[in-house]
Amino acid sequence: MGRIRKQIHDFIWRERTVRWGDEYPDQRFYVIRRHADQAGLFSFVATNLGSINEAVRRGFVPVIDMQNAANPMLLPEEVGKVNAWDRYFLPPCGYTLEDIAHAKNVTLGVITPPEDEYYPDYNMILNAEELAMWRETADRYLKLRPEAEEKIDGYCEEILHRNLGEKVLGVLCRGTDYLQQRPYNHPMQPKTEAVIAKCREVMKEYGCSRIYLCTEDQRIWDQMQEAFPEQILSYQKRRYQTGSGENINDAGNAVMSPYERNLEYLISIGILARCDCLVAGAAGGTYGALLLTKGYEYEYVFRIGRYVTKEPLPGTWEYENAAE
């Protein structure tokens, strides 16, 4: 984007106050917006929670807008017509975009997300107090739609915890495009062999007899199935192998609608949050499970640094710990 074009873009999408009508004269609404056509569902959850926190601190009533800019949760023809947030979650403070269509006092938020220290991200797993704060924020503002909660409840009752007293280890492995693209400053992902070794250790120490696996990567799924035959559970029905430069959202949306795929993913993370123990790489879905859980008996998130180059450098700490 050229300099002049960027200046125009930033001006148009700056934070600004508008008047859409005369309703709710005593309320000050803040519309949370973000432009990100490659970010996943729980990336939006994290940055929206950060923006909700800031809006409330400033005395606003937050309203989520995932309707008026393209995102991977919407089909192209749905942009401007469907609020993706409302498909999966309840409005954080009870007001939707439709509700405030004629509101008197509306502030449109800037379209860039907050800095990472102001939303639940990697830093959260390094600081117990920060994790507790974001869990409290999520408990207050992050409410799944009843139909999603019902599916989570049903799966947990019928499959996950059908044998009373049996413990389940929840595992999340991020693969596919993430490992290929090595996004700068994002958490490095563990090798599958390291995850398997940690799973064996936790299962033995905490008496877990089964594994609930959350992954969209077919290669990782096959490796885990081979290591733990007859012990792997998953709500997710499809897994993928992305090509060079291909985004997981594009690969998934080619075979399932964005709504169906992300609903399945949300339910899977909700189930992960109900497991007894957790072993996971540091990724958006893991942060989601940590925010939604009522507490794990034991939780372990790999902390092996951040991606600093597109390719690991031989002879460095990063190379020795890089994911395959």
N, C-alpha and C positions, 0 to 999 in steps of 0.2 A: 504494500500500500504506500503510495507516494506521500510526501510530507504534507502537501496541501490537502490531499484527499483525506488523510488521517485527521488533520485538524478539523475538517468539516464533519467527519464521522464522529469525532469526540465531542464536538459542539452539539450535534443533533442528539446524541445519546448521553448528555451530561445529566447530573442531578438537577431537577428543576421542579417548581411548584406550578400546578395547573388547577383550574376550576372547571369541573365537568357538570355542575348543576348546583342545587341548593340543599341537597339531602345531607343528613348527618352533620349539621353545622358545628356540633360540639366535639366531633372526632377529627383527628389528624391521621390520615392514612399514608403509609409508605409502601410504594409498589416496588417489590424486589425483582430486578431484571438481570439477565445474564446472556451474553452472546457466546455460545460454545457449541459448535455443531459436531464435535468429536467426544465431548465429555460424557461419562456414564451416569447412570441414575444416582449412585451414591456420591459422585462428585458434586452433583447438584444438591443433594441432601446436605452435604457438609457445608458448602458455601451459602446455601439458603439459611441454614441454622446460624451461621456466623452473622449474616445480614439481619436475621430476625433478632438476634441478641442486640445488635447495634441499634436497630430501629426502636426496640422497646426502651433501651437505655436513653434514647433521645426523646422519648415521650410519644412515639408514633404507634399506630396499630398496623402491624405488617400484613401485607397481602402479596401472595406469590404470583408472579406472571411468568409462566412457562408456555405462553401462547403466542406472543407477538414477535418471536424470533425463532429461527430454525433450531431444533435440537434433536438428538437421536431417538427421543421418545415419541416423535411425531412423524407422520407421513408428510411429504411436501404440501399436499393439498389440505392438510389439517392446520398448517401454520396460519395464525390469525383467527382461527375458529375454535380450537380445542385447547384448553389449559391442561397440559400434561400432568402437572402437579395434582390436580383434582381427581385424576384417574387412580392415583395410588394412595394419596394422603388426604386427610381432612384439612381445611384451611387452618393455619396456626392459631388465629384468634377469632375464628368464626365467620370471617368475611371473605368472599370470593371477588374476583374481578367484576363479575356480573352484579354483585351486590352494590359495589361502589361506582357503578357506571354513571351515576348522577350525583356523586358526592361533591361537597363544596371545597373541602381542603384535602388535596392529594399531592403528594410529592413523589415524583418518578425517580427511582434510584438510578445511579450510574450503572452502565451495563457490564463493567468489569467486576469480578468477584473481590472480596476482601483479601488482604494479605494473609498468608497461611498461618500466621500466629494468632489470627482472629477468627479462625474456624477450626472445627475438629479434624485434625489431620495427623501426620506422622508424629508431630511434637506431643500429641495427646498420649501416645503409648510410652513416652519417656518420662511422663510426669503424672503421678497418681492423683494429685490435687486437680490438675487440669482435666484429666479423664473424668473425675467425679463431677466437676463443674459442667462439662458438656453432657454427661449422662443426665444430670438434673435438667438441663436445658431441653434435651431431647424428650425427656419424660413429660415435660410441660407442653412442648410445641410440635413434636413429631408423632402424629397419631395416624396409624394405618387405617384405611377404609375398612368398614366392618366385613365386607366380603373377603378381603385379604386375610384378616384376622381369623375368620371362620375356616379358611382353607389351611392356615397354619395350625390352628387348634385340631382340626380333623386329622391331619397328617401325623401330628405328634401323638395323638391319642391312639390312632389305629396302627401306626407303623413304628414311629420313633421310640415310644415308651410303652409299647403294647405288652412287653414282659416287665412287670413291676419289679423294681430293684435292679434291673439291668442298666448299666451305665453306657452312655454313648459319647464318643470323642468326636467333636466337630472339627472339620479340617477345611481350610480355604486355600486354594492354590491359584494364583493369577498367572496366566501364561499367554499364549497366542501372540497378538500384536505387541503386547507390553514387552515381552522378552526380545522381540525382533527390533523394535524401535528404540528401546532403552531411553525413555523420555528423560531429558535433563533434569536433575535434582529430585527425581522421583525415587522412592525407596527401591533398592535392589531386591529381587526376588530370590528365594533359596532354590537350590537344586532339589529336584524331586527326591533324590537319594537322601538328602539331609532331612526332608520332611518325613520320609518313611522311617528313618532312624529315630527321629523324635517321637513319632507316633508309637513305635514299639516301646519306647521308654515310658511314655505317659500311660499307655494301655496297661502295662505291667504294674506300674506304681499305683494307679488309681482304679484298677479293676474294670476298665472299659472293655467290653466284648465286641462292640461294633463301631464303625466309623461312618459318620454322615459327611459326605464329601461334596463341597461346593466348588466346581470348576467348570469353565467353558472350553477347556483345552482337551482335545481328544487324546493327545499323547500322554498328558499327565494322568488322565482317567485310566488309560490302559496300564500304565506303570503301577498305579495304586491298586488296580484290580489284580494284577499279577502278584503284588506283594501281600495283599490281604484278600485272598479268594473267599467268596461267600460272606464277607464281612462288611462290604461297602453298600451304603444306602445313598440315594440322591433323589430329590424331587425333580431336578432338571432332567429333561428328556433329550436334549440335543447338545452336542459339543462340536467344536470347530477346529480347523487347522487353517490359519490365515496365511495368505501369500505375502510376499515381500511388499511392505508399504501398505498392506490392507488393514483397515481398522476393524476391530471386533464388532462394532456396532453395524458396519456395513455388511459384514459377513453374516451376522445373525439376522438382520432385517431382510436379507435376501431369501430366507427360508421361513421366517415367521414375521408377523406384523410387529412393529415396534411395541405396541401395547401388550400383546401376548408375551413377547419375549421378556420385556421388563417386568411384567407382573409375575411371571414364573421366577425370575431372578429375585424379585423382592420377597416372594414367599419363601424361596430357598434360604435367603439371608435371615428371614424371620425364624425359620426352623433352626438354622445354625445357632441363633441366639438362645434357643431352648435346650441346647446340648449341655451335658454335664461338664465337659472340659473343652478347651479350644487350643488348636495348633494352627498357625496361619502365617502367611506372608503379610507384610504391611501393604495393604491396598484398600481401595474404597469400600469394598464389600466387608472387609474385616472391621473397618471403622464403624460401618453400619451395624454389624453384629455386636460390637462392644457398646454401642449406644443403646441398642434395643434390649440387650440381655438384662435379666434381673440379677445376674451374678453367676459366674462360673466357679466350680470347685477349684479349677486350675486353668490358667490361661497363659499361653506362650506365643508371642509374636516375634518372628525373626527380625532382628535389628542388625543388619549387615552393611549399613551405609546407603549412599544414594548414587545413582548413575551420574557419572561426571563426563563420560565420553560415549560416543556411539559404539565404539568397540573397546573391550577391556584391554588394558595395556599389560603385555607379558612382563612378569617379574614384579608386579605390584600386588598390594593387598587386594585391590578390587578384582584383579584377574584371578587370584586364588579363590575368591568367594563369589565369583560371577555365576549367574544362572546359565544353564546350557542354552 
